[in-house]
Amino acid sequence: MDNNYTLQTVERAIAFLEYVANAATPPNIKDVSAALNLNITTCYHLLRTLAAKQYIERNEHGGLELGGGVEVLIRGYQRFQDIEKSLSEIVKRLAAETMESAVFSRREDNNVVLKLLVEGSHRLRVSGLSVGLRGNEHQRASGKVVLAHLDPKTRAAMLEASVSALPEKQRKGIVKALEKEFPQIVERGWASDEQTEQGIIAICAPLFDSSGAIFGAIGIVTPTFRLENAREKFFSAIQNAAADANALLKNIPAG
């Protein structure tokens, strides 16, 4: 399966919406057709679809404007921005307490995406991390801790997306091993990852939204030798950070 496959109809609808949103004055359907190089019939189909969801509406002069449905997208975007702003303070405290790189990752469909990264203060610190990192959920600590708390159907879909590029025999072996590990992750309250880069370990604890569904993960990434010297301190700091983050998320409506 090509993970880069896209639906042309959806791309056109998004382009239509973006054009209307960015227009200096409300365009008409012919303006959109010419600007996007789409035939007029296609534009009318797109308009009916977007209007049905109230993303676009006509004004009294026939011009196209954003409709009330866009407010749902704006509120959802703003809510996540507010959540990440609040969580960023917790991630900063975790990095300060451990002196290690601290991370917050959030589940997005079949990915667990690195959203916040605060680098450690040691001279020797982990490199190669960047906001937006996703994929290999079956290997990454954040991915494993999220997978462990998903329902079987959703977990299977995320796992399939994560290992799809691997040979079938290897995929089956990975899934089988993880299915044994998931109950252990749930019981102890964290997952680790020592497979991505030799000498480096990530440890992440789960975060849940107000409905109790898995939301993401918070944790640290550190050289293994420093973990060996400060294991109790690190695990305590991660657990405290997760408790603070979960207390915050509990008071934010899920959705």
Secondary structure, 3 states (H helix, E strand, C coil): CCCCCCCHHHHHHHHHHHHHHHCCCCCCHHHHHHHHCCCHHHHHHHHHHHHHCCCEEECCCCCEEECCCHHHHHHHHHHHHHHHHHHHHHHHHHHHHHCCEEEEEEEECCEEEEEEEECCCCCCCCCCCCCCCCCCCCCCHHHHHHHHCCCHHHHHHHHHHHHCCCCHHHHHHHHHHHHHHHHHHHHHCCEEECCCCCCEEEEEEEEECCCCCEEEEEEEEEEHHHHHHCHHHHHHHHHHHHHHHHHHHHCCCCC
